[in-house]
């Protein structure tokens, strides 16, 4: 993956843009973050499905559940 770094020198007003490949450490960190995000997304989807199943079992709508809990 390409990393684009932008540096701005306020004293001179000069802007420097550098493009480089990510390092092994940066790649490992990025993959770790993506994996954690995927796990969190999967958990949220599972929780939503469980909630929908429970609401169906109880025979109430999402809006009715919100009214009960407010």
C-alpha positions in Angstrom: 0.0 0.0 0.0 1.3 3.5 -0.8 1.6 6.0 2.0 1.4 9.7 1.1 3.0 12.0 3.6 2.3 15.7 3.4 4.6 18.2 5.2 3.9 21.9 5.4 6.6 24.4 6.6 4.7 27.4 8.0 7.8 29.6 8.0 8.5 29.2 4.3 5.0 28.2 3.1 6.6 25.3 1.3 4.6 22.0 1.0 6.4 18.7 0.5 4.5 15.6 -0.6 6.3 12.2 -0.3 5.0 8.9 -1.6 6.4 5.6 -0.2 5.5 2.0 0.4 4.3 1.1 3.9 6.8 -0.7 6.2 6.2 -4.2 7.5 5.3 -2.7 10.9 2.8 -0.3 9.4 1.3 -3.2 7.4 1.0 -5.4 10.4 -0.7 -2.6 12.4 -3.1 -1.9 9.5 -4.1 -5.5 9.2 -4.5 -5.8 13.0 -6.9 -2.8 13.0 -8.8 -4.2 10.0 -9.2 -7.5 11.7 -10.5 -5.9 14.9 -13.0 -3.8 12.9 -14.2 -6.9 11.1 -14.7 -8.7 14.4 -16.6 -5.7 15.8 -18.8 -5.6 12.7 -19.5 -9.3 12.9 -20.5 -9.0 16.6 -22.8 -6.0 15.8 -24.5 -8.0 13.0 -25.0 -11.0 15.3 -26.4 -8.8 18.1 -28.9 -7.2 15.7 -30.0 -10.6 14.4 -30.5 -11.8 18.0 -32.5 -8.7 18.8 -34.7 -9.1 15.7 -35.3 -12.8 16.6 -36.3 -11.9 20.2 -38.7 -9.1 19.0 -40.3 -11.6 16.6 -40.6 -14.2 19.3 -42.3 -11.6 21.6 -44.5 -10.4 18.7 -43.5 -6.7 19.0 -42.0 -4.2 16.6 -38.8 -2.4 17.1 -40.7 0.9 17.7 -42.8 -0.8 20.4 -39.6 -2.1 22.1 -38.2 1.4 22.1 -41.4 2.7 23.8 -41.2 0.0 26.4 -37.5 0.8 27.2 -37.9 4.6 27.2 
